Every structure is written in C-alpha cells, then in structure tokens.
Amino acid sequence: MARLSYCPIVHVDKNPFKDNLMDIELKPSPYSLLLINNCNEIGLKPYLRPMSSMTKEERTKIAALSNFNGLTKSAEFAECSSVVVDYCNSRHLDYRGLIPMGLALEAPDGMYKIE
C-alpha cells in the first residue's frame, strides 16, 4: 500500500478481467485498491529492484538520510527513519527482502526510469 503512490509495476497471475497474465502499473485508484485487497487470490506481486542494483547516487542519498554508509541489507532498515523508507519506496528498492521470499519479482534492468 505504501508503494502505491510511486506507481509500482506489478505482475498479476490470475487477472479476474482477462484470461492472460499481465504486468500493470498501479496508480492510486479504486481499481488498484481492489487488486491490492485481493492480492492473494489474484497472485499480485510487485516488481522491485534488488538492493545490489542501487546506484552510487542512491547509496550516497541513503547515507545522507541515515546513520548508515549506504544500506546493503534489508535487516539494516530496522533502525531507519520513515524518510529513508519513503526514499527506497520511491526508487522501488527491495529493502524488506521480498524477492528472496518469493513475495516480489526482480525488476528487469530499465523497467523503472531511475533518474
């Protein structure tokens, strides 16, 4: 839900409106909230960037926002402020380790326009 304002791209395994699989960009809307509320039934998984894909600029920004020298492990986020978490959400980073748990998919290079 926190990532919704950053328009994440998600994969839908069981689309209730179509027969085929699809990837969609979620934007804040009632339709998006319906999908999120039924994420287990429809197989909704966000595409996230692994922590290892952070750019030098992102590491520098996170270091400036936190007491850490460029976070690399999801466990290090336990002590971070909401400003760091919001920044990581805006960059579609998997700071909670959802990809290895199978709860998110690794975003292919170039999926998100990171400036």
Biotite code that builds the C-alpha atoms (Angstrom):
import biotite.structure as struc

atoms = struc.array([
    struc.Atom([0.000, 0.000, 0.000], chain_id="A", res_id=1, res_name="MET", atom_name="CA", element="C"),
    struc.Atom([2.866, 2.403, 0.847], chain_id="A", res_id=2, res_name="ALA", atom_name="CA", element="C"),
    struc.Atom([4.360, 1.910, -2.618], chain_id="A", res_id=3, res_name="ARG", atom_name="CA", element="C"),
    struc.Atom([1.123, 2.770, -4.425], chain_id="A", res_id=4, res_name="LEU", atom_name="CA", element="C"),
    struc.Atom([1.867, 6.494, -4.547], chain_id="A", res_id=5, res_name="SER", atom_name="CA", element="C"),
    struc.Atom([5.043, 5.656, -6.512], chain_id="A", res_id=6, res_name="TYR", atom_name="CA", element="C"),
    struc.Atom([3.138, 3.714, -9.213], chain_id="A", res_id=7, res_name="CYS", atom_name="CA", element="C"),
    struc.Atom([4.839, 0.306, -8.932], chain_id="A", res_id=8, res_name="PRO", atom_name="CA", element="C"),
    struc.Atom([4.613, -2.199, -11.762], chain_id="A", res_id=9, res_name="ILE", atom_name="CA", element="C"),
    struc.Atom([3.036, -5.464, -10.632], chain_id="A", res_id=10, res_name="VAL", atom_name="CA", element="C"),
    struc.Atom([2.518, -8.898, -12.151], chain_id="A", res_id=11, res_name="HIS", atom_name="CA", element="C"),
    struc.Atom([-0.971, -10.382, -11.985], chain_id="A", res_id=12, res_name="VAL", atom_name="CA", element="C"),
    struc.Atom([-1.127, -14.194, -12.294], chain_id="A", res_id=13, res_name="ASP", atom_name="CA", element="C"),
    struc.Atom([-4.896, -14.596, -12.194], chain_id="A", res_id=14, res_name="LYS", atom_name="CA", element="C"),
    struc.Atom([-6.435, -11.496, -13.701], chain_id="A", res_id=15, res_name="ASN", atom_name="CA", element="C"),
    struc.Atom([-10.176, -11.525, -12.925], chain_id="A", res_id=16, res_name="PRO", atom_name="CA", element="C"),
    struc.Atom([-10.880, -9.387, -16.007], chain_id="A", res_id=17, res_name="PHE", atom_name="CA", element="C"),
    struc.Atom([-8.773, -11.223, -18.627], chain_id="A", res_id=18, res_name="LYS", atom_name="CA", element="C"),
    struc.Atom([-7.604, -14.773, -19.290], chain_id="A", res_id=19, res_name="ASP", atom_name="CA", element="C"),
    struc.Atom([-3.941, -13.947, -19.746], chain_id="A", res_id=20, res_name="ASN", atom_name="CA", element="C"),
    struc.Atom([-1.161, -12.961, -17.371], chain_id="A", res_id=21, res_name="LEU", atom_name="CA", element="C"),
    struc.Atom([-0.206, -9.334, -17.328], chain_id="A", res_id=22, res_name="MET", atom_name="CA", element="C"),
    struc.Atom([2.055, -6.669, -15.889], chain_id="A", res_id=23, res_name="ASP", atom_name="CA", element="C"),
    struc.Atom([0.421, -3.379, -14.983], chain_id="A", res_id=24, res_name="ILE", atom_name="CA", element="C"),
    struc.Atom([1.486, -0.089, -13.457], chain_id="A", res_id=25, res_name="GLU", atom_name="CA", element="C"),
    struc.Atom([-0.580, 0.579, -10.358], chain_id="A", res_id=26, res_name="LEU", atom_name="CA", element="C"),
    struc.Atom([-1.701, 4.155, -9.887], chain_id="A", res_id=27, res_name="LYS", atom_name="CA", element="C"),
    struc.Atom([-3.736, 5.375, -6.932], chain_id="A", res_id=28, res_name="PRO", atom_name="CA", element="C"),
    struc.Atom([-7.319, 4.434, -7.824], chain_id="A", res_id=29, res_name="SER", atom_name="CA", element="C"),
    struc.Atom([-10.234, 2.328, -6.559], chain_id="A", res_id=30, res_name="PRO", atom_name="CA", element="C"),
    struc.Atom([-9.246, -0.389, -9.091], chain_id="A", res_id=31, res_name="TYR", atom_name="CA", element="C"),
    struc.Atom([-5.728, -0.529, -7.641], chain_id="A", res_id=32, res_name="SER", atom_name="CA", element="C"),
    struc.Atom([-7.087, -0.806, -4.115], chain_id="A", res_id=33, res_name="LEU", atom_name="CA", element="C"),
    struc.Atom([-9.341, -3.662, -5.240], chain_id="A", res_id=34, res_name="LEU", atom_name="CA", element="C"),
    struc.Atom([-6.332, -5.503, -6.669], chain_id="A", res_id=35, res_name="LEU", atom_name="CA", element="C"),
    struc.Atom([-4.262, -4.936, -3.530], chain_id="A", res_id=36, res_name="ILE", atom_name="CA", element="C"),
    struc.Atom([-7.071, -6.107, -1.251], chain_id="A", res_id=37, res_name="ASN", atom_name="CA", element="C"),
    struc.Atom([-7.319, -9.324, -3.287], chain_id="A", res_id=38, res_name="ASN", atom_name="CA", element="C"),
    struc.Atom([-3.580, -9.807, -3.898], chain_id="A", res_id=39, res_name="CYS", atom_name="CA", element="C"),
    struc.Atom([-3.500, -13.412, -2.613], chain_id="A", res_id=40, res_name="ASN", atom_name="CA", element="C"),
    struc.Atom([-6.436, -14.515, -4.760], chain_id="A", res_id=41, res_name="GLU", atom_name="CA", element="C"),
    struc.Atom([-5.134, -12.956, -7.976], chain_id="A", res_id=42, res_name="ILE", atom_name="CA", element="C"),
    struc.Atom([-1.411, -13.618, -7.472], chain_id="A", res_id=43, res_name="GLY", atom_name="CA", element="C"),
    struc.Atom([-0.296, -9.983, -7.354], chain_id="A", res_id=44, res_name="LEU", atom_name="CA", element="C"),
    struc.Atom([3.475, -9.488, -6.999], chain_id="A", res_id=45, res_name="LYS", atom_name="CA", element="C"),
    struc.Atom([5.325, -6.190, -7.313], chain_id="A", res_id=46, res_name="PRO", atom_name="CA", element="C"),
    struc.Atom([8.470, -5.827, -9.390], chain_id="A", res_id=47, res_name="TYR", atom_name="CA", element="C"),
    struc.Atom([11.223, -4.481, -7.144], chain_id="A", res_id=48, res_name="LEU", atom_name="CA", element="C"),
    struc.Atom([14.866, -3.655, -7.628], chain_id="A", res_id=49, res_name="ARG", atom_name="CA", element="C"),
    struc.Atom([17.310, -5.706, -5.542], chain_id="A", res_id=50, res_name="PRO", atom_name="CA", element="C"),
    struc.Atom([19.460, -3.780, -3.085], chain_id="A", res_id=51, res_name="MET", atom_name="CA", element="C"),
    struc.Atom([22.516, -4.722, -5.149], chain_id="A", res_id=52, res_name="SER", atom_name="CA", element="C"),
    struc.Atom([21.150, -2.640, -8.048], chain_id="A", res_id=53, res_name="SER", atom_name="CA", element="C"),
    struc.Atom([21.403, 0.655, -6.149], chain_id="A", res_id=54, res_name="MET", atom_name="CA", element="C"),
    struc.Atom([23.371, 3.328, -7.946], chain_id="A", res_id=55, res_name="THR", atom_name="CA", element="C"),
    struc.Atom([26.212, 5.244, -6.320], chain_id="A", res_id=56, res_name="LYS", atom_name="CA", element="C"),
    struc.Atom([23.935, 8.269, -6.130], chain_id="A", res_id=57, res_name="GLU", atom_name="CA", element="C"),
    struc.Atom([21.240, 6.262, -4.342], chain_id="A", res_id=58, res_name="GLU", atom_name="CA", element="C"),
    struc.Atom([23.765, 4.937, -1.817], chain_id="A", res_id=59, res_name="ARG", atom_name="CA", element="C"),
    struc.Atom([25.020, 8.481, -1.215], chain_id="A", res_id=60, res_name="THR", atom_name="CA", element="C"),
    struc.Atom([21.469, 9.780, -0.739], chain_id="A", res_id=61, res_name="LYS", atom_name="CA", element="C"),
    struc.Atom([20.590, 6.991, 1.708], chain_id="A", res_id=62, res_name="ILE", atom_name="CA", element="C"),
    struc.Atom([23.818, 7.600, 3.629], chain_id="A", res_id=63, res_name="ALA", atom_name="CA", element="C"),
    struc.Atom([22.906, 11.288, 3.881], chain_id="A", res_id=64, res_name="ALA", atom_name="CA", element="C"),
    struc.Atom([19.403, 10.438, 5.146], chain_id="A", res_id=65, res_name="LEU", atom_name="CA", element="C"),
    struc.Atom([20.537, 7.815, 7.654], chain_id="A", res_id=66, res_name="SER", atom_name="CA", element="C"),
    struc.Atom([23.337, 6.857, 10.003], chain_id="A", res_id=67, res_name="ASN", atom_name="CA", element="C"),
    struc.Atom([24.453, 4.088, 7.670], chain_id="A", res_id=68, res_name="PHE", atom_name="CA", element="C"),
    struc.Atom([27.051, 4.215, 4.927], chain_id="A", res_id=69, res_name="ASN", atom_name="CA", element="C"),
    struc.Atom([24.809, 3.128, 2.060], chain_id="A", res_id=70, res_name="GLY", atom_name="CA", element="C"),
    struc.Atom([22.484, 0.336, 3.151], chain_id="A", res_id=71, res_name="LEU", atom_name="CA", element="C"),
    struc.Atom([23.010, -3.058, 1.577], chain_id="A", res_id=72, res_name="THR", atom_name="CA", element="C"),
    struc.Atom([20.993, -5.463, 3.716], chain_id="A", res_id=73, res_name="LYS", atom_name="CA", element="C"),
    struc.Atom([17.288, -5.388, 4.402], chain_id="A", res_id=74, res_name="SER", atom_name="CA", element="C"),
    struc.Atom([17.932, -6.017, 8.129], chain_id="A", res_id=75, res_name="ALA", atom_name="CA", element="C"),
    struc.Atom([19.718, -2.652, 8.386], chain_id="A", res_id=76, res_name="GLU", atom_name="CA", element="C"),
    struc.Atom([16.444, -0.850, 7.681], chain_id="A", res_id=77, res_name="PHE", atom_name="CA", element="C"),
    struc.Atom([15.042, -1.765, 11.091], chain_id="A", res_id=78, res_name="ALA", atom_name="CA", element="C"),
    struc.Atom([16.596, 1.380, 12.572], chain_id="A", res_id=79, res_name="GLU", atom_name="CA", element="C"),
    struc.Atom([15.935, 3.730, 9.632], chain_id="A", res_id=80, res_name="CYS", atom_name="CA", element="C"),
    struc.Atom([13.625, 6.673, 9.587], chain_id="A", res_id=81, res_name="SER", atom_name="CA", element="C"),
    struc.Atom([10.464, 6.915, 7.540], chain_id="A", res_id=82, res_name="SER", atom_name="CA", element="C"),
    struc.Atom([12.295, 9.364, 5.242], chain_id="A", res_id=83, res_name="VAL", atom_name="CA", element="C"),
    struc.Atom([14.714, 6.595, 4.199], chain_id="A", res_id=84, res_name="VAL", atom_name="CA", element="C"),
    struc.Atom([11.885, 4.098, 3.759], chain_id="A", res_id=85, res_name="VAL", atom_name="CA", element="C"),
    struc.Atom([9.922, 6.593, 1.639], chain_id="A", res_id=86, res_name="ASP", atom_name="CA", element="C"),
    struc.Atom([13.002, 7.233, -0.499], chain_id="A", res_id=87, res_name="TYR", atom_name="CA", element="C"),
    struc.Atom([13.531, 3.490, -1.020], chain_id="A", res_id=88, res_name="CYS", atom_name="CA", element="C"),
    struc.Atom([9.853, 3.040, -1.897], chain_id="A", res_id=89, res_name="ASN", atom_name="CA", element="C"),
    struc.Atom([10.160, 5.819, -4.472], chain_id="A", res_id=90, res_name="SER", atom_name="CA", element="C"),
    struc.Atom([13.130, 4.001, -6.017], chain_id="A", res_id=91, res_name="ARG", atom_name="CA", element="C"),
    struc.Atom([11.330, 0.606, -5.969], chain_id="A", res_id=92, res_name="HIS", atom_name="CA", element="C"),
    struc.Atom([14.068, -0.999, -3.845], chain_id="A", res_id=93, res_name="LEU", atom_name="CA", element="C"),
    struc.Atom([13.524, -4.346, -2.124], chain_id="A", res_id=94, res_name="ASP", atom_name="CA", element="C"),
    struc.Atom([14.646, -3.165, 1.312], chain_id="A", res_id=95, res_name="TYR", atom_name="CA", element="C"),
    struc.Atom([12.469, -5.767, 3.053], chain_id="A", res_id=96, res_name="ARG", atom_name="CA", element="C"),
    struc.Atom([13.956, -8.780, 1.250], chain_id="A", res_id=97, res_name="GLY", atom_name="CA", element="C"),
    struc.Atom([10.690, -9.729, -0.513], chain_id="A", res_id=98, res_name="LEU", atom_name="CA", element="C"),
    struc.Atom([12.357, -11.076, -3.687], chain_id="A", res_id=99, res_name="ILE", atom_name="CA", element="C"),
    struc.Atom([14.187, -13.982, -1.968], chain_id="A", res_id=100, res_name="PRO", atom_name="CA", element="C"),
    struc.Atom([10.977, -14.830, -0.082], chain_id="A", res_id=101, res_name="MET", atom_name="CA", element="C"),
    struc.Atom([9.044, -15.110, -3.367], chain_id="A", res_id=102, res_name="GLY", atom_name="CA", element="C"),
    struc.Atom([6.723, -12.232, -2.455], chain_id="A", res_id=103, res_name="LEU", atom_name="CA", element="C"),
    struc.Atom([8.069, -9.915, -5.176], chain_id="A", res_id=104, res_name="ALA", atom_name="CA", element="C"),
    struc.Atom([9.718, -10.282, -8.579], chain_id="A", res_id=105, res_name="LEU", atom_name="CA", element="C"),
    struc.Atom([13.093, -8.859, -9.564], chain_id="A", res_id=106, res_name="GLU", atom_name="CA", element="C"),
    struc.Atom([12.588, -5.891, -11.872], chain_id="A", res_id=107, res_name="ALA", atom_name="CA", element="C"),
    struc.Atom([14.450, -6.245, -15.176], chain_id="A", res_id=108, res_name="PRO", atom_name="CA", element="C"),
    struc.Atom([17.013, -3.554, -15.934], chain_id="A", res_id=109, res_name="ASP", atom_name="CA", element="C"),
    struc.Atom([15.306, -0.450, -17.275], chain_id="A", res_id=110, res_name="GLY", atom_name="CA", element="C"),
    struc.Atom([11.809, -1.334, -16.025], chain_id="A", res_id=111, res_name="MET", atom_name="CA", element="C"),
    struc.Atom([11.770, 1.729, -13.795], chain_id="A", res_id=112, res_name="TYR", atom_name="CA", element="C"),
    struc.Atom([13.097, 5.075, -15.006], chain_id="A", res_id=113, res_name="LYS", atom_name="CA", element="C"),
    struc.Atom([15.585, 5.936, -12.272], chain_id="A", res_id=114, res_name="ILE", atom_name="CA", element="C"),
    struc.Atom([16.984, 9.445, -12.755], chain_id="A", res_id=115, res_name="GLU", atom_name="CA", element="C"),
])
